Amino acid sequence: MGQKFDPVTIEILWRRLISIVDEADTTVARTAFSSLLRDAHDYTCMFTDRHGRELAQGSFATPGQSGAMALGIKKLVRALPLEAYKPGDVFITNDPWALAGHLNDVCVLSPIFYKDRLTAFTACVFHHSDIGGRVSSDNHDVYEDGLFIPLVKLYDGGVLNDALIQMIRWNVRTPDEVTGDIRSQIAANHVCAAKIGQMLDEYGLDGLDDLAEEVIGRTERSMREAIKKVPDGIYRAQGIVEQIEGKEDITIKVAVHLKGSDIMVDMEGSSPQVDWGGNVVYNFTYAYVFMAMKSMFEPDIPNNDGCTAPISMKAPEGSVVNCKFPAAVAARMQIGHFITEIVYRAMAEPLPHRVIAGSGGTPATMNVLYGRRNDGRRFHSVRIRGGGMGASARRDGEYCYIFPANGANTPVEIFESDTPLLVEKRELLTDSGGPGRMKGGLGRRMILKVPDDSYAPIPPVYLGIQAGRYRYPPEGLFGGWAGAKASFLVNGNPGNPYGLTRLNPGDIVVMDAAGGGGYGSPLERNPECVSEDVREGYISLAAARDHYGVVLRGDDLRVDPDATSQLRTSLKTG
């Protein structure tokens, strides 16, 4: 008979588990070398029970990594018999099909022992800004994407595998940064393991098995109760994702089967895998299916293995949402991030108040810039930028959000210290949010310059972009309008956002992120909100009149109620 916990104790221990992972998370922020980790927070810390079932993840985990880890860590842990693990072991892999979908996401996994008994596993996945290879969306296979590390021991019983470290160093552009970030991962795992031991000592527990059963069981019951409140049925949607120039667009189909407390998401009919880097592995597809479902049904309960238990998925092997080796996967977010949006669209019928319109940060815009400074030193920097978030039934879309991923926008000062490049402007784009009763979030503009003075880098500077929304804007919902499309200009001319761009001193790059879609008819928006939006510069006077049917008077932009009523009636009937 396992140990039982009263409600107060289980709540204390449950929150303690999460705080332990958050402390490991903070260790990363303090020790990581790359600003993609320190500032943009593109990493996830997690620990599991001794069978690989997720127990807790960091509060700021990214959904693509954490959802993929929830499936992948179980398989990695079970690849060896439990008795094969020993204290001091540390494993490393970046196998896209085992975990988070592309080579840049490197996992460091450590067993946790307590009183000489295997008790748990701790793992963290970092998005390493440099993993070698050709940094471009139009790679043709995973061999071009960079260095592939199968599951291998980084430490064997506490002894470093120095040959592995040297192999990694010789295959990346910035070896000190990459190996420094790997050591940050090891440090995070060490903190997690130490704090678990302290908790077990403090509460007189022999291990985590009984606590894991309680936490996971309670979570699964809560998820199932929430799912049962929605009528049974099959809810369908599909989305079109733009391909690189000259290729046929991609179709993603979703059929959500709800029956009782179970959800099965079927992606049959989605396009075959493609010959560029947008392919998505099964784990990453599941991660964003799960993210959508969790956010709609039970957003507040902490994530663990119990959350995923009611949610299954079918994705045809060889399709763009379940690609086969050796497909190129470096730009998997260009397609993978759309999956959450399409699931929301499918669930808009039964859950209209829990979905959001299309987002300009779907997919997140990733800019990879690398080259050599004027003294010959190499630089390699990754920036992930958001756009306008889609609106919902209850609120306007947020601005500059990286959604459905969970990263942060890197400060300009950090970018300019990481590279020899200059940011000339970063601003919100007026009228870029989709009009609606609730307005879509605004897109934003970023203008970069390659210096042509004494600080000019040695040409060329390479810019790789992983993004989207250049042809198809974020869609609105329930009468809301689409947001503005993204754009990419080099010296005032349209650039190729799907390939590798060579920049020279004096070049100026303008990148506009898309705005979010609106929710509901813009003619139903509160006129006072429209007036405030104009005063803040979020929408123009012309848009207030033509899109929202609001007439504003005077220098203070006050609403003219009678003229507004007449104009809205005219727009509705005309």
N, C-alpha and C positions, 0 to 999 in steps of 0.2 A: 504494500500500500504506500503510495507516494505521499510526500509531505503536503499538507494543506495550508493555505494562507488565508488569513482573514482579509476583508476588503481594504482596510487601512494599510496593512503590511504590503499587500500586492501592489497598491498604488505607489507606495514609497519605493519599493524595489523596482517597479517598472520605470518610474521616472529616474531612478538612479542609473539604470542601464542606459537610458538615453543620454544622461549627463556625462556618462563615461565616454560614450562615442563623441559627444560634443567636445570633450576635453582633448581627445585624439585629434579631432577636427581643428581645434585651436592650435595644436602643436604644428600642424601643417602650415597654417597661416603664419606662424612665427619662424619656421625653419625652411620652407620651400624657397628655391632659387628663382623659379620662373614667376613672372607677374601674372601669367595665365592662371596660376594656382593661388598665389598670395592675394591678388587683388580681384581677379575675375571669379575665383572660387570654382574652378572647373575640376572638381574632384569629389569623391564620395568615400566616407569611412563607414564601416559596418562591422558588426560581429554576429556570429551564428552560434547555435548550440553545437555539440560535438558531432552531430549528424549533418551539419551544413544548413540547417534551417535558420533563416534570418530571425534574429531576436531584436535588434535595434540598428538604426542608421542615424547618421548625423542630421540635425535639424535643417541644415542647408544642403542636403544631398541633391544631386542633379537626377531627375527622374530617369533619363536614359541609362545612366550608369547604375543607379540603385535597382531599378526594375530588372535590368539584365543580370546584375549580380545575384538577385534573389533566386534566379533560375540557375545561373552559371556556377556559383560557389558550391551549391549542392553537388553538382556533377564533378567539380574539381576535387572536392573533399572525398567523394566516394570512388575516385579513380585509384586510391590506395586503400588497403585495409587499415582500420584505425590503429592497429598495433604497429604499423610501419612508421608512424609519426613519432618524433622524439623531441625533447626540449632543445631549443636552439635552432630548430629547423626554420627556414624562411624560403618560401617558393615565389617564383616570379613567372609571369606570362603576359603576353599581349595578343594571344590567339583571338582574332575577332569572332570566330564561331563559338568559342568557349565562353566569351564574356560580352564585352560592351560594343562590339561591332566594327571597330577599326584599330589599326596598329598603334595609333597614338595613345589609346587608353591602355595603360600598363597597370596590371594588378600585382600587388605584393601581398601574399597570404602567409599567415603564421598560426601554428597551433598554440593554444593556451593550455598549460598544464597547471594543475593545483594539487598539491600533496602527491606529486608523481603520477597523477592520473589525468589523461586527456579530458579537458572540460569544455572547451569551446574553440572557435577559430575567429581570428580577426583579420580583416582584409581592407585594403584601400585601393581604389582605382584612381589614378591621376591621368588627366589629359596632358601628356608631355608635349610641349610645343615643338619638339624636334625628335623625330624617330628615323631620320635619314630619308632616303627615297626621293622621288620626284613629287614635289608639293603642288598638286594640281587636281582639279575635279575630273579632268579628261584622261586620267590614267586608264589603261586597258585591263590590268590585272593586279592582284595583290602584290606581286613581285615588284611592281613599280612604286607601290605605296610606301615601302620602307622596310625596316628590319623586323622580321617575324621571330618572336621568342616563344617557343613551345613551353609547356609547363616544365620547369627545371628548378633545382635547388640553388638559391642564391647563397644560403648558409646551410651547411650540413652539420647539425649538432653544434652550432655556434662557430663553425669554421667557414670563413668567407671563400666563395668560389671566385678567386681573383681573375682566373682566365675568362670567366663570363663577363666580369666588369670590363676587362680590357677589350673583349670582343664588341661590347656595346659602345665603348668609347671610340673605337676605330670606325664605327659605322654611322656616326651622327656628326652634325656640323658644330654643335656646341657641347662638347663632352663634359666640361666641368658642370654646366647647368644640369644636364641630363642625369649624371651620376649623383649630383647634389640632391636632386629631387627624389631619386631612388632612396637615398639615405633618409630623406624626410619621411618617406613612406614607412621605412623600417622604424623610425622613431615614433611615428603615430601608432603603429602596431604595438610597440613596446609599452607605450603609455596605456593603451587599452588593456593589455594583458596585466600590467601591474595593478591597475585600478580594479579589475575584476577580482584579482586575488584579495585586495583589501576589502572589497565588499563581502566576499565569502567569509573572510575572517570575522568581520564586524558582526555579521548576522548568524554566525555559527552554521553555515551551510556547507555540505560536503561537495556540492557541485551545482550545476544549473539545470539538470534534467527536469526536476519537478517544477521549478519556476518557469522554465520554457514551456512546459505543457500547459500551465495555467495562463500565461500571457498569450500564447498562440491560440489556445482554445477560446478564451474570452474574445479575442479579436475576430476570429472566424465567426463566432455566433453573432457578434454585432454586425459584421458585414452581411451575413445572410438575412438577418432581420430587416436591414435596410433594403436589400434587393427584393425581398418578398412584397414590399409595399408597392412595387411597380407592376402593372398588369403584364401577364404573360404575353408573348408575341414575338414576331420577327421584325426587326426595325432595320431598314436598309438605307445606305447612302453610298455615293461614290464621289471621287474627286479627281481632277485632272492636274497633274504636276508637270510643269514645263521641263522639257529635255534640253540638252545642249543644242546649239544651232545645227540645223540640218537633220535632226533626229525626230522621230515621231513621239508625241507627248505620251506621258505615262498615265495609266488609269489605275487607281486604287479603289477596290470595291470592298465594302464592309456590310456584313449581315450579322446583326446582334440578335442572338437567340436567347430570350429570357424565359425561363421555366422554373417556377418556384423560387428557390434561393440560389439557382445556378445561372451563370452567364457563359455562353459559348460564342466567341466572335469568329466568324468564318470569313476569310479573305479570298475565297475562290473567285476567279475571274480577274484578279489583278494582273497587270502586265508582266511578261517574262523579265528576267534579270537583263540588265543592259551592259553595253560594252564601255561604260565609264564608271566613275567612282561613286555613283549614287545608290548602289545596291545596299540592301538592308538585310542583316542576318536575323534569324528567328528571335533571338533573345532581345534585340533592340526593338523589333516590331512589337513584341509582347510588352516591353517596358512602357511604350507610349499608349498601347491599348489599356494596360493596367492603370496608367496615370489618369487617363480620361475617366475610367470607371470609378476609381477611388475618389477622385475629386467630385464626382456627381453623387455617389451613394453614401460615403462615410468619410468626409474630408478631414475630420478632426481627430480620429483615433490614430495613434502612432503606427507607422508601417512596420510590419513583420510578416512572417510566413503565413499567418492566419488571414491576412488581407488578400493574398493571392489564391488561397484555396478554392473559393467559389468561381474563379475566373479562368477559363481555358480558352485556347485559341487554335484555329486551324489556318495554316498558310501553305499554299502549294509549294513544294520544293522546286527550286529553279525559278521561282517568281522573284520579282523585285523586292518583295517583302519577306522572302526566305531564300536568299541566294545561296548558290553552291560554290565551294572552293574551286578555282582560285579567283573568283570575281573580285574586281576592284571595289573597295569599300571605304576609301579615305573620306569621301564626301557623303557618307550615309545619312547625315542629318538633313541633306537637301531633299530627301524623300521621307525619311523616318519621322521628322518632326510634323509632317502633315497628317500622320495617322491619328493623332489625338483630335485634330480638327474634324476629320471625317467621321470619327466615332461620335463626337459631339453632334454633328449634323444628323447622324442616324438617330440619336437619342433626343433630338429636338421635339419630336412628336410626344413621347410620354413624359419628358422632363423639360418643358420649355423654359422654366425658371432656373434651371441648373446648368445651362450650356452657355457658351459665349460664341460670338461671331469670329470670323477669321482674323488672325493676328499678323501684323507686319513683321513680327519676330519669328514667324513660322515660314521658312526655317530661319534659325539664327544666322546672322551674317558673320562668317569667319574670314578674317583677313590674315594671311600669312605673308610676312615681309622678311626677306633675308638678303644678305649681301655682305659687303666689306666696308668698314669705316675707312676714312682717309689714311689711317695709319696701318691698314691691312688687317686689323682685327675683325673677325667675323661677328655678325649679329644675326639673330633669328628671333622674330617676335610674332606672336599670335594674338590677335584681338578679336573678341567675339562681341558683336554689337546687336542690340535689339531694335525693334521698331515699335509701332503703336499696337497696343493690345486690343483685341476685339472687345466690343461692349457686351454687356449682359442685361438681363431684365432689370437688375437693381442698380447698376452703376455704369458710368462711362468707362471706356477702356483706359488703362494706364499708359503713360508715355514712356518710350525708351525701354520697353520690357523685353527681356529675352525669354520668350514663352513659346512652347511649353517646357523648354529647358529652364534651368534655375541658376544661371550665371549672373555675374555682376558686370557693369560697364567699367572698364579700366580708366582711371583718371588720365587726362591728357599729359600731366607732368610725368607720370610713370612711363607712358609710351615714349615721350621725347627723351627720357633718360635711357631707355632700353635700345633706342635706335638713333641714327643721325638724322631722322626725318622730322618735319615740323607739321604741327596741326594748325592750320590757319583759321579754321572756323569749325565750330560744332554748335548746331542750332536746331530748334524745332521748326517744322515746316507747316506754315499756316495752310489751313484747308485740306490737310492730308488725311485727317481722320474721317472715316466714313460717316456721313450724316445719318442721324437716327434719333428716335426718342431718347435713346442713350447713345452718345457720340463715341465713335471709335477713337482710340488713342492716336496721337499725332506721330507721324514718322519724323525722322531727323536727318540732317545733312552733316557730313563730315568732309572737310577739305584738307587734303594732305599736300605738302610740297616737298620735293626732293631738293635740298639746298644746292645752290650753284656758286657758293662762295668758298671761303677757305675751309669750311666744315663739310663740303660736299663729299659724299661717299664715292668710293671707286665704282664706276659704272660696270655693269648694270645693277640696278636693284630689282629683285624679282618680287612680284605681287601675285599671290594665288588667292582666289576668292571662292568661297563655298557659300552660296546664297540662293535666292530665288525671288519670285514675285516680279520679275522683269517684264513678263508678258501678261500674267493673270493676277489681278489685284486680290487682296483679301476680301472675301465675300461677306455681305451683311446677312442678318437673319430677321425674319418676320417683318419684311418691309424696309429694313435698314439698308443703306447704300454701301457699296464697296469703298474701301479705303484707297488711297493713292498707290500707284505702283512704285517699285524701286527703280533706281537708275544708276548707271556707272559711266562716268565720263573721264577721258584722259585728254588733257589740253583742249577741253571743249568739245571733243568728238566722242561718239559712243565707243566704249571699250568692250572687250570680250570678257564677260564675267565668268565664263566657264573654263577658260584656259589659264595659261601662265603669262602674265604681262611683264614685259621688260621696260623698266623706267630708267631715265637718265637725269642727270642734274638739270634743274629748272623745270622738270615736269610737274604738272599739277593734276591731282586726282580728286574728283568730286563723287562721293558715294551717298546716295539718298536711300534710306531705309523706308519701307512701305508703311503706310498708316493702317490702323485697324478698321475692321468693318463695323458698321453701326447696327443697332438693335432696335427694331420698331420704326414706324414711320417718322421721318424728321418733322412732319407737320404736327406731331403730337408732343414735341419737345417743349418744355416750359419756356415761354418767351424770355423770362428773366434770366434763365441759364444761357440763352443765346446772347443776350445783351452782355452778360459777364464774359462769355467766350470772346466776343468782339473786343471788349476792353482789354482783355489779356493778350490779344493777338493770335488766339487759337483759330478763329475763323474770321473771314473778311466780311465787310459790310455787304458785298455782293452775294456772298454765300448765305448770309443771314436772310437776305431777301429772297433769293432764287431757290435755295435748298430748304430753308426752314420756314419760309413764309412769314418772317418777322420784320416789321417796319420799325426802325429806330430813328429817333429825332434828337437834334441838338448835340452840343459838344459832349454832354454826359451820356449820350447813347441810350436815352430812356425809351422804353417800349411805348409805341402808340397802339393801344388796345383795339380801337375801332378799325384802324387801317390794317392791323395784323389779322383781325378776324375776317375782314373782306378779302385780303390777299390769300389767306389759307383756303377760304371757300372757293376762290377762283382757281387755285392750283389743284385742289381736289377734283373739281369738275372739269377742268380744262385739260 
